[in-house]
Amino acid sequence: MQHELGRAARLAVDADPWTPPSEAVFGGCFVAFAPGEAGPGRPGDRAWAAAVAWTPVPGGGRGRSADHHLRGAPGHERPRRADDVVGQAVVGDRVPASYVPGLLARREGPILGAAVALLHPVPDVLLVDATGRDHPRGAGLAVHLGAVTGIPSIGVTHRPLVASGPEPGSRRGATSPVRLDGGVVGFWVCTSSGVRPVVAHAGWRTTAETAAAVVLAASSGAARTPVPLQEARRVAREARSLTLGVQP
């Protein structure tokens, strides 16, 4: 099935490549597991998935501080929402599978898809904490979620999975390609000067070049991780904390 999805992803980007609109809404999604249930885990592990829709605040620039922009306070019934987040959704459930290398979608795909399905407004593009076409069968979780939701998708990780390529310099905006089987499937992107770059992965209907441009545009420069993923991670962890009574 993943081989077929990988082929479908290549055909989709060739036939209908997505390009960012002038004022894009960036989406991000993330899963937080119950204490002791991260890693490979087991079927039935408890998890909280968050999806957010984010737009940059005019004049917000590179000094964005998530804590400064949060609405509400810890202890409320729902996770707090940042002022520049235009929508967020949370789903708590048990995952159907343990983690098997190369099959992250079996563990996290259903709960992430459920959270994204509840998100309004629907983002123009979805950032996923996973790889895309940098995958043994060309179908990482970012590709899977894009195909399932119909939203163009981009993966963001700290390192390549099976692709390779030298890192760029440590100046914000610096990029260098990562290649797999002779093709460019992503880019190293330095999102914050002096900080190690992340990898922007081509996903569903997105090229590697578009992935790099979006990851940079969705980053404030004040942190390594793009803002939509920062916010989705925070919301998922706050939802877990509110349910279990543990620290986010």
DABEL-V847377 format. One record per residue. N is the residue number from 0. SS is DSSP state (2 for helix, 1 for strand, 0 for the rest). BURIAL is # if it has 9 or more other ideal C-beta (glycine too) atoms within 8 Angstrom, else .. D_CENTER is the distance of its C-alpha to the mean C-alpha in Angstrom with 2 decimals. Layout:
BEGIN
<<N/SS/BURIAL/D_CENTER> <N/SS/BURIAL/D_CENTER>>
END
This chain:
BEGIN
<<0/0/./22.45> <1/2/#/19.60> <2/2/#/22.05> <3/2/./22.62> <4/2/#/18.97> <5/2/#/18.64> <6/2/#/21.75> <7/2/#/20.62> <8/2/#/17.47> <9/2/#/19.89> <10/2/./22.30> <11/2/#/19.89> <12/2/#/18.81> <13/2/./22.51> <14/2/./23.82> <15/0/./21.49> <16/0/#/19.06> <17/0/#/16.91> <18/0/./17.72> <19/0/#/16.40> <20/0/./18.98> <21/0/./20.71> <22/0/./19.13> <23/0/#/15.64> <24/0/#/13.70> <25/1/#/10.03> <26/1/#/7.81> <27/1/#/4.87> <28/1/#/5.25> <29/1/#/6.60> <30/1/#/10.00> <31/1/#/12.99> <32/1/#/16.09> <33/0/#/19.67> <34/0/./21.48> <35/0/./22.69> <36/0/#/20.49> <37/0/./17.49> <38/0/./17.78> <39/0/./19.40> <40/0/#/20.67> <41/0/./22.69> <42/0/./22.71> <43/0/./23.02> <44/0/#/20.96> <45/1/#/20.02> <46/1/#/16.43> <47/1/#/14.84> <48/1/#/11.65> <49/1/#/10.60> <50/1/#/9.20> <51/1/#/10.12> <52/1/#/11.51> <53/1/#/12.34> <54/0/#/15.07> <55/0/./16.59> <56/0/#/19.92> <57/0/./22.82> <58/0/./24.31> <59/0/#/21.61> <60/2/./21.24> <61/2/./19.93> <62/2/./21.38> <63/0/#/18.89> <64/0/./19.36> <65/2/#/17.18> <66/2/./20.20> <67/2/./22.55> <68/2/#/20.80> <69/1/#/20.37> <70/1/./22.58> <71/0/./24.47> <72/0/./25.20> <73/0/./24.43> <74/0/./26.51> <75/0/./25.82> <76/0/./25.16> <77/0/./21.66> <78/0/#/18.77> <79/0/#/19.35> <80/1/#/17.74> <81/1/#/17.43> <82/0/./19.73> <83/0/#/17.27> <84/1/#/15.04> <85/1/./16.76> <86/1/#/15.56> <87/1/#/13.97> <88/1/#/14.52> <89/1/#/14.84> <90/1/#/16.10> <91/1/#/18.04> <92/1/#/19.28> <93/1/./20.24> <94/0/#/18.31> <95/0/./20.51> <96/0/#/20.27> <97/0/#/20.10> <98/0/#/17.82> <99/0/#/19.43> <100/0/./18.26> <101/0/./16.80> <102/0/#/16.52> <103/2/#/13.40> <104/2/#/13.10> <105/2/./16.50> <106/2/#/15.55> <107/2/#/12.20> <108/2/#/12.18> <109/2/#/14.91> <110/2/#/13.84> <111/2/#/10.29> <112/2/#/12.21> <113/2/#/14.77> <114/2/#/12.74> <115/2/#/11.34> <116/2/./15.00> <117/0/#/16.29> <118/0/#/14.35> <119/0/./16.79> <120/0/./16.82> <121/0/./14.80> <122/0/#/12.34> <123/0/#/13.29> <124/1/#/9.95> <125/1/#/6.57> <126/1/#/3.33> <127/1/#/2.05> <128/0/#/3.80> <129/0/#/6.55> <130/0/#/9.04> <131/0/#/10.37> <132/0/#/14.09> <133/0/#/14.51> <134/0/#/15.80> <135/0/./19.45> <136/0/#/19.61> <137/0/#/17.16> <138/0/#/14.92> <139/0/#/11.92> <140/2/#/9.62> <141/2/#/7.53> <142/2/#/11.14> <143/2/#/12.27> <144/2/#/10.11> <145/2/#/10.98> <146/2/#/14.51> <147/2/./14.87> <148/2/#/13.75> <149/0/./15.18> <150/0/#/12.41> <151/0/#/11.71> <152/1/#/8.34> <153/1/#/6.93> <154/1/#/5.70> <155/1/#/5.70> <156/1/#/8.33> <157/0/./11.57> <158/0/./13.79> <159/0/#/14.48> <160/0/#/15.23> <161/0/./18.42> <162/0/#/18.45> <163/1/./20.19> <164/0/#/21.11> <165/0/./22.44> <166/0/./20.49> <167/0/#/21.48> <168/0/./23.26> <169/0/#/21.96> <170/0/./22.42> <171/0/#/19.62> <172/0/./18.97> <173/0/#/20.24> <174/1/#/18.71> <175/1/#/19.89> <176/1/#/19.14> <177/1/#/18.23> <178/1/#/20.35> <179/1/#/20.88> <180/0/./24.28> <181/0/./25.19> <182/1/./22.36> <183/1/./19.58> <184/1/#/16.20> <185/1/#/14.16> <186/1/#/15.04> <187/1/#/15.22> <188/1/#/14.55> <189/0/#/16.33> <190/0/#/14.66> <191/0/#/17.45> <192/0/./21.01> <193/0/./22.30> <194/0/#/19.01> <195/0/./17.74> <196/0/#/15.26> <197/1/#/11.75> <198/1/#/11.26> <199/1/#/9.75> <200/1/#/10.07> <201/1/#/11.88> <202/0/#/10.70> <203/0/#/12.60> <204/0/#/15.17> <205/0/#/13.74> <206/0/./15.71> <207/2/#/14.90> <208/2/./16.64> <209/2/#/14.70> <210/2/#/11.35> <211/2/#/13.09> <212/2/#/14.55> <213/2/#/11.57> <214/2/#/9.71> <215/2/#/13.18> <216/2/#/13.90> <217/0/#/10.98> <218/0/#/12.18> <219/0/#/15.35> <220/0/#/17.03> <221/0/./17.76> <222/0/#/14.93> <223/0/./13.06> <224/0/#/9.47> <225/0/#/8.45> <226/2/#/9.82> <227/2/#/7.45> <228/2/#/5.38> <229/2/#/9.06> <230/2/#/10.34> <231/2/#/8.38> <232/2/#/9.38> <233/2/#/12.78> <234/2/#/13.39> <235/2/#/12.77> <236/2/#/15.04> <237/2/#/17.53> <238/2/#/17.80> <239/2/#/18.59> <240/2/#/21.04> <241/2/#/22.75> <242/2/./23.29> <243/2/./24.45> <244/0/./25.94> <245/0/./24.18> <246/0/./22.65> <247/0/./18.95>>
END
